[in-house]
Amino acid sequence: NKLIQSDTYATLDVICFNRSQGVAYISKSAACPTFLLRDDQIYEINGSALPVGIISQMQPDCFQVDLKAGDE
């Protein structure tokens, strides 16, 4: 945002999978909900962190999800 001298902001949603441990690490900053489909049920993962660019030092919400076979 400083480079383009704009008051706009950006959302951020990052997912990192560790297949050997069966874990997903999720970082969210004002992004839309993330959905996990497990055993025909939908689980919603939400964060409350501010968008990227609102303040100079932001801290994203971080989640760890233990994955199961068949998760989508």
PDB file with one MODEL, atoms N, CA, C and O in Angstrom:
MODEL        1
ATOM      1  N   ASN A   1       0.814  -1.200   0.000  1.00  0.00           N
ATOM      2  CA  ASN A   1       0.000   0.000   0.000  1.00  0.00           C
ATOM      3  C   ASN A   1       0.857   1.263   0.000  1.00  0.00           C
ATOM      4  O   ASN A   1       0.483   2.265  -0.609  1.00  0.00           O
ATOM      5  N   LYS A   2       2.004   1.223   0.678  1.00  0.00           N
ATOM      6  CA  LYS A   2       2.874   2.397   0.682  1.00  0.00           C
ATOM      7  C   LYS A   2       3.438   2.657  -0.710  1.00  0.00           C
ATOM      8  O   LYS A   2       3.604   3.812  -1.103  1.00  0.00           O
ATOM      9  N   LEU A   3       3.734   1.598  -1.458  1.00  0.00           N
ATOM     10  CA  LEU A   3       4.312   1.773  -2.780  1.00  0.00           C
ATOM     11  C   LEU A   3       3.346   2.441  -3.752  1.00  0.00           C
ATOM     12  O   LEU A   3       3.755   3.246  -4.588  1.00  0.00           O
ATOM     13  N   ILE A   4       2.071   2.107  -3.640  1.00  0.00           N
ATOM     14  CA  ILE A   4       1.098   2.717  -4.554  1.00  0.00           C
ATOM     15  C   ILE A   4       0.385   3.913  -3.925  1.00  0.00           C
ATOM     16  O   ILE A   4      -0.520   4.491  -4.527  1.00  0.00           O
ATOM     17  N   GLN A   5       0.794   4.277  -2.719  1.00  0.00           N
ATOM     18  CA  GLN A   5       0.237   5.420  -1.994  1.00  0.00           C
ATOM     19  C   GLN A   5      -1.281   5.397  -2.015  1.00  0.00           C
ATOM     20  O   GLN A   5      -1.936   6.317  -2.504  1.00  0.00           O
ATOM     21  N   SER A   6      -1.811   4.325  -1.474  1.00  0.00           N
ATOM     22  CA  SER A   6      -3.257   4.116  -1.496  1.00  0.00           C
ATOM     23  C   SER A   6      -3.769   3.867  -0.085  1.00  0.00           C
ATOM     24  O   SER A   6      -3.047   3.347   0.766  1.00  0.00           O
ATOM     25  N   ASP A   7      -5.005   4.237   0.151  1.00  0.00           N
ATOM     26  CA  ASP A   7      -5.645   3.962   1.435  1.00  0.00           C
ATOM     27  C   ASP A   7      -6.396   2.639   1.409  1.00  0.00           C
ATOM     28  O   ASP A   7      -7.075   2.282   2.371  1.00  0.00           O
ATOM     29  N   THR A   8      -6.273   1.924   0.316  1.00  0.00           N
ATOM     30  CA  THR A   8      -6.974   0.653   0.221  1.00  0.00           C
ATOM     31  C   THR A   8      -6.231  -0.400   1.020  1.00  0.00           C
ATOM     32  O   THR A   8      -5.105  -0.177   1.462  1.00  0.00           O
ATOM     33  N   TYR A   9      -6.860  -1.534   1.199  1.00  0.00           N
ATOM     34  CA  TYR A   9      -6.271  -2.619   1.964  1.00  0.00           C
ATOM     35  C   TYR A   9      -6.444  -3.917   1.205  1.00  0.00           C
ATOM     36  O   TYR A   9      -7.115  -3.967   0.174  1.00  0.00           O
ATOM     37  N   ALA A  10      -5.830  -4.968   1.726  1.00  0.00           N
ATOM     38  CA  ALA A  10      -5.904  -6.274   1.079  1.00  0.00           C
ATOM     39  C   ALA A  10      -6.247  -7.336   2.117  1.00  0.00           C
ATOM     40  O   ALA A  10      -5.845  -7.245   3.277  1.00  0.00           O
ATOM     41  N   THR A  11      -6.987  -8.330   1.683  1.00  0.00           N
ATOM     42  CA  THR A  11      -7.249  -9.473   2.545  1.00  0.00           C
ATOM     43  C   THR A  11      -6.191 -10.540   2.251  1.00  0.00           C
ATOM     44  O   THR A  11      -5.565 -10.540   1.190  1.00  0.00           O
ATOM     45  N   LEU A  12      -6.007 -11.441   3.209  1.00  0.00           N
ATOM     46  CA  LEU A  12      -4.980 -12.462   3.062  1.00  0.00           C
ATOM     47  C   LEU A  12      -5.512 -13.773   3.626  1.00  0.00           C
ATOM     48  O   LEU A  12      -6.065 -13.816   4.725  1.00  0.00           O
ATOM     49  N   ASP A  13      -5.335 -14.832   2.861  1.00  0.00           N
ATOM     50  CA  ASP A  13      -5.753 -16.167   3.286  1.00  0.00           C
ATOM     51  C   ASP A  13      -4.697 -17.138   2.778  1.00  0.00           C
ATOM     52  O   ASP A  13      -4.589 -17.365   1.573  1.00  0.00           O
ATOM     53  N   VAL A  14      -3.914 -17.715   3.692  1.00  0.00           N
ATOM     54  CA  VAL A  14      -2.819 -18.610   3.324  1.00  0.00           C
ATOM     55  C   VAL A  14      -3.016 -19.951   4.015  1.00  0.00           C
ATOM     56  O   VAL A  14      -3.279 -20.009   5.216  1.00  0.00           O
ATOM     57  N   ILE A  15      -2.886 -21.024   3.248  1.00  0.00           N
ATOM     58  CA  ILE A  15      -2.996 -22.374   3.810  1.00  0.00           C
ATOM     59  C   ILE A  15      -1.740 -23.146   3.432  1.00  0.00           C
ATOM     60  O   ILE A  15      -1.350 -23.186   2.265  1.00  0.00           O
ATOM     61  N   CYS A  16      -1.115 -23.754   4.424  1.00  0.00           N
ATOM     62  CA  CYS A  16       0.074 -24.567   4.210  1.00  0.00           C
ATOM     63  C   CYS A  16      -0.239 -25.979   4.707  1.00  0.00           C
ATOM     64  O   CYS A  16      -0.621 -26.166   5.862  1.00  0.00           O
ATOM     65  N   PHE A  17      -0.074 -26.960   3.837  1.00  0.00           N
ATOM     66  CA  PHE A  17      -0.369 -28.346   4.187  1.00  0.00           C
ATOM     67  C   PHE A  17       0.919 -29.099   4.514  1.00  0.00           C
ATOM     68  O   PHE A  17       1.908 -29.007   3.787  1.00  0.00           O
ATOM     69  N   ASN A  18       0.891 -29.838   5.610  1.00  0.00           N
ATOM     70  CA  ASN A  18       1.970 -30.768   5.931  1.00  0.00           C
ATOM     71  C   ASN A  18       1.368 -32.161   5.799  1.00  0.00           C
ATOM     72  O   ASN A  18       0.775 -32.690   6.739  1.00  0.00           O
ATOM     73  N   ARG A  19       1.529 -32.740   4.625  1.00  0.00           N
ATOM     74  CA  ARG A  19       0.889 -34.031   4.340  1.00  0.00           C
ATOM     75  C   ARG A  19       1.453 -35.152   5.200  1.00  0.00           C
ATOM     76  O   ARG A  19       0.721 -36.070   5.570  1.00  0.00           O
ATOM     77  N   SER A  20       2.728 -35.097   5.522  1.00  0.00           N
ATOM     78  CA  SER A  20       3.321 -36.182   6.314  1.00  0.00           C
ATOM     79  C   SER A  20       2.775 -36.211   7.740  1.00  0.00           C
ATOM     80  O   SER A  20       2.697 -37.278   8.350  1.00  0.00           O
ATOM     81  N   GLN A  21       2.395 -35.042   8.278  1.00  0.00           N
ATOM     82  CA  GLN A  21       1.831 -34.983   9.628  1.00  0.00           C
ATOM     83  C   GLN A  21       0.312 -34.880   9.615  1.00  0.00           C
ATOM     84  O   GLN A  21      -0.321 -34.976  10.666  1.00  0.00           O
ATOM     85  N   GLY A  22      -0.281 -34.685   8.438  1.00  0.00           N
ATOM     86  CA  GLY A  22      -1.735 -34.572   8.337  1.00  0.00           C
ATOM     87  C   GLY A  22      -2.283 -33.322   8.990  1.00  0.00           C
ATOM     88  O   GLY A  22      -3.308 -33.366   9.670  1.00  0.00           O
ATOM     89  N   VAL A  23      -1.595 -32.198   8.783  1.00  0.00           N
ATOM     90  CA  VAL A  23      -1.975 -30.943   9.425  1.00  0.00           C
ATOM     91  C   VAL A  23      -2.028 -29.840   8.375  1.00  0.00           C
ATOM     92  O   VAL A  23      -1.236 -29.822   7.432  1.00  0.00           O
ATOM     93  N   ALA A  24      -2.966 -28.929   8.551  1.00  0.00           N
ATOM     94  CA  ALA A  24      -3.024 -27.718   7.739  1.00  0.00           C
ATOM     95  C   ALA A  24      -2.856 -26.521   8.665  1.00  0.00           C
ATOM     96  O   ALA A  24      -3.461 -26.460   9.735  1.00  0.00           O
ATOM     97  N   TYR A  25      -2.029 -25.572   8.240  1.00  0.00           N
ATOM     98  CA  TYR A  25      -1.834 -24.331   8.976  1.00  0.00           C
ATOM     99  C   TYR A  25      -2.484 -23.215   8.167  1.00  0.00           C
ATOM    100  O   TYR A  25      -2.200 -23.054   6.980  1.00  0.00           O
ATOM    101  N   ILE A  26      -3.355 -22.448   8.810  1.00  0.00           N
ATOM    102  CA  ILE A  26      -4.128 -21.422   8.116  1.00  0.00           C
ATOM    103  C   ILE A  26      -3.853 -20.072   8.763  1.00  0.00           C
ATOM    104  O   ILE A  26      -3.919 -19.932   9.984  1.00  0.00           O
ATOM    105  N   SER A  27      -3.543 -19.076   7.926  1.00  0.00           N
ATOM    106  CA  SER A  27      -3.382 -17.696   8.386  1.00  0.00           C
ATOM    107  C   SER A  27      -4.408 -16.847   7.656  1.00  0.00           C
ATOM    108  O   SER A  27      -4.553 -16.946   6.438  1.00  0.00           O
ATOM    109  N   LYS A  28      -5.123 -16.007   8.408  1.00  0.00           N
ATOM    110  CA  LYS A  28      -6.186 -15.197   7.822  1.00  0.00           C
ATOM    111  C   LYS A  28      -6.087 -13.758   8.321  1.00  0.00           C
ATOM    112  O   LYS A  28      -5.841 -13.504   9.500  1.00  0.00           O
ATOM    113  N   SER A  29      -6.283 -12.831   7.396  1.00  0.00           N
ATOM    114  CA  SER A  29      -6.383 -11.412   7.739  1.00  0.00           C
ATOM    115  C   SER A  29      -7.536 -10.825   6.945  1.00  0.00           C
ATOM    116  O   SER A  29      -7.384 -10.467   5.777  1.00  0.00           O
ATOM    117  N   ALA A  30      -8.669 -10.733   7.580  1.00  0.00           N
ATOM    118  CA  ALA A  30      -9.884 -10.150   6.992  1.00  0.00           C
ATOM    119  C   ALA A  30     -10.350 -10.880   5.742  1.00  0.00           C
ATOM    120  O   ALA A  30     -11.100 -10.316   4.946  1.00  0.00           O
ATOM    121  N   ALA A  31      -9.929 -12.099   5.559  1.00  0.00           N
ATOM    122  CA  ALA A  31     -10.336 -12.869   4.382  1.00  0.00           C
ATOM    123  C   ALA A  31     -11.715 -13.486   4.605  1.00  0.00           C
ATOM    124  O   ALA A  31     -12.183 -13.611   5.737  1.00  0.00           O
ATOM    125  N   CYS A  32     -12.344 -13.863   3.509  1.00  0.00           N
ATOM    126  CA  CYS A  32     -13.624 -14.570   3.587  1.00  0.00           C
ATOM    127  C   CYS A  32     -13.431 -15.862   4.371  1.00  0.00           C
ATOM    128  O   CYS A  32     -12.302 -16.335   4.504  1.00  0.00           O
ATOM    129  N   PRO A  33     -14.498 -16.434   4.887  1.00  0.00           N
ATOM    130  CA  PRO A  33     -14.370 -17.684   5.647  1.00  0.00           C
ATOM    131  C   PRO A  33     -13.738 -18.797   4.810  1.00  0.00           C
ATOM    132  O   PRO A  33     -13.889 -18.842   3.589  1.00  0.00           O
ATOM    133  N   THR A  34     -13.043 -19.676   5.484  1.00  0.00           N
ATOM    134  CA  THR A  34     -12.509 -20.895   4.887  1.00  0.00           C
ATOM    135  C   THR A  34     -13.429 -22.026   5.305  1.00  0.00           C
ATOM    136  O   THR A  34     -13.835 -22.099   6.465  1.00  0.00           O
ATOM    137  N   PHE A  35     -13.762 -22.907   4.378  1.00  0.00           N
ATOM    138  CA  PHE A  35     -14.675 -23.995   4.680  1.00  0.00           C
ATOM    139  C   PHE A  35     -13.956 -25.333   4.587  1.00  0.00           C
ATOM    140  O   PHE A  35     -13.158 -25.573   3.680  1.00  0.00           O
ATOM    141  N   LEU A  36     -14.259 -26.194   5.547  1.00  0.00           N
ATOM    142  CA  LEU A  36     -13.741 -27.563   5.560  1.00  0.00           C
ATOM    143  C   LEU A  36     -14.937 -28.502   5.489  1.00  0.00           C
ATOM    144  O   LEU A  36     -15.841 -28.443   6.322  1.00  0.00           O
ATOM    145  N   LEU A  37     -14.928 -29.366   4.485  1.00  0.00           N
ATOM    146  CA  LEU A  37     -15.982 -30.371   4.351  1.00  0.00           C
ATOM    147  C   LEU A  37     -15.442 -31.680   4.910  1.00  0.00           C
ATOM    148  O   LEU A  37     -14.477 -32.240   4.391  1.00  0.00           O
ATOM    149  N   ARG A  38     -16.078 -32.161   5.977  1.00  0.00           N
ATOM    150  CA  ARG A  38     -15.637 -33.387   6.643  1.00  0.00           C
ATOM    151  C   ARG A  38     -16.876 -34.208   7.010  1.00  0.00           C
ATOM    152  O   ARG A  38     -17.783 -33.719   7.684  1.00  0.00           O
ATOM    153  N   ASP A  39     -16.895 -35.450   6.559  1.00  0.00           N
ATOM    154  CA  ASP A  39     -17.991 -36.371   6.905  1.00  0.00           C
ATOM    155  C   ASP A  39     -19.361 -35.747   6.640  1.00  0.00           C
ATOM    156  O   ASP A  39     -20.245 -35.805   7.494  1.00  0.00           O
ATOM    157  N   ASP A  40     -19.539 -35.149   5.458  1.00  0.00           N
ATOM    158  CA  ASP A  40     -20.808 -34.537   5.042  1.00  0.00           C
ATOM    159  C   ASP A  40     -21.241 -33.363   5.916  1.00  0.00           C
ATOM    160  O   ASP A  40     -22.416 -32.994   5.914  1.00  0.00           O
ATOM    161  N   GLN A  41     -20.305 -32.773   6.663  1.00  0.00           N
ATOM    162  CA  GLN A  41     -20.594 -31.570   7.442  1.00  0.00           C
ATOM    163  C   GLN A  41     -19.630 -30.477   7.014  1.00  0.00           C
ATOM    164  O   GLN A  41     -18.480 -30.744   6.665  1.00  0.00           O
ATOM    165  N   ILE A  42     -20.118 -29.240   7.047  1.00  0.00           N
ATOM    166  CA  ILE A  42     -19.298 -28.099   6.671  1.00  0.00           C
ATOM    167  C   ILE A  42     -18.883 -27.361   7.941  1.00  0.00           C
ATOM    168  O   ILE A  42     -19.721 -27.009   8.772  1.00  0.00           O
ATOM    169  N   TYR A  43     -17.577 -27.132   8.077  1.00  0.00           N
ATOM    170  CA  TYR A  43     -17.029 -26.378   9.198  1.00  0.00           C
ATOM    171  C   TYR A  43     -16.476 -25.065   8.653  1.00  0.00           C
ATOM    172  O   TYR A  43     -15.773 -25.047   7.642  1.00  0.00           O
ATOM    173  N   GLU A  44     -16.799 -23.978   9.329  1.00  0.00           N
ATOM    174  CA  GLU A  44     -16.386 -22.651   8.891  1.00  0.00           C
ATOM    175  C   GLU A  44     -15.247 -22.157   9.785  1.00  0.00           C
ATOM    176  O   GLU A  44     -15.334 -22.222  11.012  1.00  0.00           O
ATOM    177  N   ILE A  45     -14.185 -21.665   9.157  1.00  0.00           N
ATOM    178  CA  ILE A  45     -13.042 -21.133   9.888  1.00  0.00           C
ATOM    179  C   ILE A  45     -12.985 -19.635   9.599  1.00  0.00           C
ATOM    180  O   ILE A  45     -12.782 -19.227   8.456  1.00  0.00           O
ATOM    181  N   ASN A  46     -13.163 -18.820  10.634  1.00  0.00           N
ATOM    182  CA  ASN A  46     -13.192 -17.367  10.508  1.00  0.00           C
ATOM    183  C   ASN A  46     -12.099 -16.746  11.353  1.00  0.00           C
ATOM    184  O   ASN A  46     -11.710 -17.293  12.385  1.00  0.00           O
ATOM    185  N   GLY A  47     -11.612 -15.616  10.916  1.00  0.00           N
ATOM    186  CA  GLY A  47     -10.663 -14.846  11.698  1.00  0.00           C
ATOM    187  C   GLY A  47     -11.214 -13.466  11.974  1.00  0.00           C
ATOM    188  O   GLY A  47     -12.229 -13.066  11.403  1.00  0.00           O
ATOM    189  N   SER A  48     -10.548 -12.746  12.845  1.00  0.00           N
ATOM    190  CA  SER A  48     -10.990 -11.386  13.162  1.00  0.00           C
ATOM    191  C   SER A  48      -9.864 -10.366  13.006  1.00  0.00           C
ATOM    192  O   SER A  48     -10.000  -9.221  13.438  1.00  0.00           O
ATOM    193  N   ALA A  49      -8.756 -10.776  12.393  1.00  0.00           N
ATOM    194  CA  ALA A  49      -7.619  -9.869  12.210  1.00  0.00           C
ATOM    195  C   ALA A  49      -7.963  -8.772  11.197  1.00  0.00           C
ATOM    196  O   ALA A  49      -8.793  -8.957  10.306  1.00  0.00           O
ATOM    197  N   LEU A  50      -7.305  -7.641  11.363  1.00  0.00           N
ATOM    198  CA  LEU A  50      -7.497  -6.521  10.440  1.00  0.00           C
ATOM    199  C   LEU A  50      -6.895  -6.832   9.077  1.00  0.00           C
ATOM    200  O   LEU A  50      -5.997  -7.667   8.970  1.00  0.00           O
ATOM    201  N   PRO A  51      -7.383  -6.169   8.039  1.00  0.00           N
ATOM    202  CA  PRO A  51      -6.819  -6.368   6.698  1.00  0.00           C
ATOM    203  C   PRO A  51      -5.361  -5.895   6.634  1.00  0.00           C
ATOM    204  O   PRO A  51      -4.925  -5.065   7.431  1.00  0.00           O
ATOM    205  N   VAL A  52      -4.634  -6.435   5.684  1.00  0.00           N
ATOM    206  CA  VAL A  52      -3.259  -6.016   5.440  1.00  0.00           C
ATOM    207  C   VAL A  52      -3.282  -4.581   4.918  1.00  0.00           C
ATOM    208  O   VAL A  52      -4.013  -4.278   3.976  1.00  0.00           O
ATOM    209  N   GLY A  53      -2.488  -3.697   5.521  1.00  0.00           N
ATOM    210  CA  GLY A  53      -2.404  -2.312   5.069  1.00  0.00           C
ATOM    211  C   GLY A  53      -3.160  -1.332   5.939  1.00  0.00           C
ATOM    212  O   GLY A  53      -2.993  -0.123   5.779  1.00  0.00           O
ATOM    213  N   ILE A  54      -3.987  -1.813   6.857  1.00  0.00           N
ATOM    214  CA  ILE A  54      -4.726  -0.908   7.741  1.00  0.00           C
ATOM    215  C   ILE A  54      -3.777  -0.269   8.757  1.00  0.00           C
ATOM    216  O   ILE A  54      -3.826   0.938   8.992  1.00  0.00           O
ATOM    217  N   ILE A  55      -2.917  -1.093   9.352  1.00  0.00           N
ATOM    218  CA  ILE A  55      -1.908  -0.602  10.292  1.00  0.00           C
ATOM    219  C   ILE A  55      -0.546  -1.150   9.863  1.00  0.00           C
ATOM    220  O   ILE A  55      -0.471  -2.124   9.113  1.00  0.00           O
ATOM    221  N   SER A  56       0.513  -0.528  10.337  1.00  0.00           N
ATOM    222  CA  SER A  56       1.848  -0.930   9.868  1.00  0.00           C
ATOM    223  C   SER A  56       2.264  -2.301  10.383  1.00  0.00           C
ATOM    224  O   SER A  56       2.973  -3.026   9.685  1.00  0.00           O
ATOM    225  N   GLN A  57       1.848  -2.666  11.567  1.00  0.00           N
ATOM    226  CA  GLN A  57       2.188  -3.974  12.131  1.00  0.00           C
ATOM    227  C   GLN A  57       0.896  -4.742  12.379  1.00  0.00           C
ATOM    228  O   GLN A  57       0.165  -4.448  13.325  1.00  0.00           O
ATOM    229  N   MET A  58       0.621  -5.710  11.542  1.00  0.00           N
ATOM    230  CA  MET A  58      -0.600  -6.493  11.725  1.00  0.00           C
ATOM    231  C   MET A  58      -0.239  -7.920  12.113  1.00  0.00           C
ATOM    232  O   MET A  58       0.834  -8.416  11.768  1.00  0.00           O
ATOM    233  N   GLN A  59      -1.124  -8.558  12.816  1.00  0.00           N
ATOM    234  CA  GLN A  59      -0.933  -9.938  13.250  1.00  0.00           C
ATOM    235  C   GLN A  59      -2.098 -10.767  12.715  1.00  0.00           C
ATOM    236  O   GLN A  59      -3.235 -10.569  13.143  1.00  0.00           O
ATOM    237  N   PRO A  60      -1.840 -11.693  11.786  1.00  0.00           N
ATOM    238  CA  PRO A  60      -2.943 -12.509  11.261  1.00  0.00           C
ATOM    239  C   PRO A  60      -3.437 -13.512  12.295  1.00  0.00           C
ATOM    240  O   PRO A  60      -2.722 -13.855  13.236  1.00  0.00           O
ATOM    241  N   ASP A  61      -4.648 -13.968  12.109  1.00  0.00           N
ATOM    242  CA  ASP A  61      -5.166 -15.066  12.926  1.00  0.00           C
ATOM    243  C   ASP A  61      -4.582 -16.354  12.366  1.00  0.00           C
ATOM    244  O   ASP A  61      -4.572 -16.555  11.151  1.00  0.00           O
ATOM    245  N   CYS A  62      -4.095 -17.229  13.244  1.00  0.00           N
ATOM    246  CA  CYS A  62      -3.468 -18.476  12.824  1.00  0.00           C
ATOM    247  C   CYS A  62      -4.208 -19.665  13.431  1.00  0.00           C
ATOM    248  O   CYS A  62      -4.565 -19.665  14.609  1.00  0.00           O
ATOM    249  N   PHE A  63      -4.425 -20.665  12.601  1.00  0.00           N
ATOM    250  CA  PHE A  63      -5.145 -21.864  13.021  1.00  0.00           C
ATOM    251  C   PHE A  63      -4.362 -23.097  12.590  1.00  0.00           C
ATOM    252  O   PHE A  63      -3.656 -23.082  11.581  1.00  0.00           O
ATOM    253  N   GLN A  64      -4.498 -24.157  13.365  1.00  0.00           N
ATOM    254  CA  GLN A  64      -3.943 -25.458  12.990  1.00  0.00           C
ATOM    255  C   GLN A  64      -5.097 -26.432  12.944  1.00  0.00           C
ATOM    256  O   GLN A  64      -5.863 -26.544  13.902  1.00  0.00           O
ATOM    257  N   VAL A  65      -5.226 -27.144  11.826  1.00  0.00           N
ATOM    258  CA  VAL A  65      -6.320 -28.091  11.636  1.00  0.00           C
ATOM    259  C   VAL A  65      -5.718 -29.479  11.409  1.00  0.00           C
ATOM    260  O   VAL A  65      -4.940 -29.681  10.477  1.00  0.00           O
ATOM    261  N   ASP A  66      -6.081 -30.418  12.259  1.00  0.00           N
ATOM    262  CA  ASP A  66      -5.670 -31.812  12.059  1.00  0.00           C
ATOM    263  C   ASP A  66      -6.563 -32.404  10.986  1.00  0.00           C
ATOM    264  O   ASP A  66      -7.785 -32.444  11.137  1.00  0.00           O
ATOM    265  N   LEU A  67      -5.959 -32.858   9.914  1.00  0.00           N
ATOM    266  CA  LEU A  67      -6.721 -33.364   8.772  1.00  0.00           C
ATOM    267  C   LEU A  67      -7.009 -34.848   8.909  1.00  0.00           C
ATOM    268  O   LEU A  67      -6.251 -35.602   9.521  1.00  0.00           O
ATOM    269  N   LYS A  68      -8.128 -35.241   8.321  1.00  0.00           N
ATOM    270  CA  LYS A  68      -8.530 -36.640   8.273  1.00  0.00           C
ATOM    271  C   LYS A  68      -8.693 -37.069   6.816  1.00  0.00           C
ATOM    272  O   LYS A  68      -8.909 -36.230   5.941  1.00  0.00           O
ATOM    273  N   ALA A  69      -8.593 -38.339   6.563  1.00  0.00           N
ATOM    274  CA  ALA A  69      -8.799 -38.851   5.202  1.00  0.00           C
ATOM    275  C   ALA A  69     -10.178 -38.446   4.726  1.00  0.00           C
ATOM    276  O   ALA A  69     -11.155 -38.587   5.461  1.00  0.00           O
ATOM    277  N   GLY A  70     -10.270 -37.941   3.495  1.00  0.00           N
ATOM    278  CA  GLY A  70     -11.535 -37.531   2.930  1.00  0.00           C
ATOM    279  C   GLY A  70     -11.874 -36.068   3.119  1.00  0.00           C
ATOM    280  O   GLY A  70     -12.851 -35.594   2.540  1.00  0.00           O
ATOM    281  N   ASP A  71     -11.098 -35.328   3.915  1.00  0.00           N
ATOM    282  CA  ASP A  71     -11.357 -33.902   4.095  1.00  0.00           C
ATOM    283  C   ASP A  71     -11.218 -33.175   2.776  1.00  0.00           C
ATOM    284  O   ASP A  71     -10.361 -33.495   1.951  1.00  0.00           O
ATOM    285  N   GLU A  72     -12.080 -32.186   2.594  1.00  0.00           N
ATOM    286  CA  GLU A  72     -12.008 -31.324   1.414  1.00  0.00           C
ATOM    287  C   GLU A  72     -12.082 -29.891   1.857  1.00  0.00           C
ATOM    288  O   GLU A  72     -12.039 -28.984   1.025  1.00  0.00           O
TER     289      GLU A  72
ENDMDL
END
